[in-house]
Amino acid sequence: MSFESDLKRLEDISEKLKDDSTGLEESLKLYEEASALNKKLTKMLEDVKRRIEAVSADGSVSEVKEEE
């Protein structure tokens, strides 16, 4: 999935967790999914930040390996 679709899913999960009608078991599954998405999105943002920082003052881009 893309960053945007993962972020949308995280927002959807957040709304479901706020809903009082969501049961405990479903809430736990949603929380686990949200935690994994949060970790994935954070890594994606960190990778993008590193790539942006790699752009030199003259506008050229240094080759930056993505972490796995």
Secondary structure in CASP SS format (residue, H / E / C, confidence):
PFRMAT SS
TARGET T0000
AUTHOR 0000-0000-0000
METHOD secondary structure of the structure
MODEL  1
M C 1.00
S C 1.00
F H 1.00
E H 1.00
S H 1.00
D H 1.00
L H 1.00
K H 1.00
R H 1.00
L H 1.00
E H 1.00
D H 1.00
I H 1.00
S H 1.00
E H 1.00
K H 1.00
L H 1.00
K H 1.00
D C 1.00
D C 1.00
S C 1.00
T C 1.00
G C 1.00
L H 1.00
E H 1.00
E H 1.00
S H 1.00
L H 1.00
K H 1.00
L H 1.00
Y H 1.00
E H 1.00
E H 1.00
A H 1.00
S H 1.00
A H 1.00
L H 1.00
N H 1.00
K H 1.00
K H 1.00
L H 1.00
T H 1.00
K H 1.00
M H 1.00
L H 1.00
E H 1.00
D H 1.00
V H 1.00
K H 1.00
R H 1.00
R H 1.00
I H 1.00
E H 1.00
A C 1.00
V E 1.00
S C 1.00
A C 1.00
D C 1.00
G C 1.00
S C 1.00
V E 1.00
S C 1.00
E C 1.00
V C 1.00
K C 1.00
E C 1.00
E C 1.00
E C 1.00
END
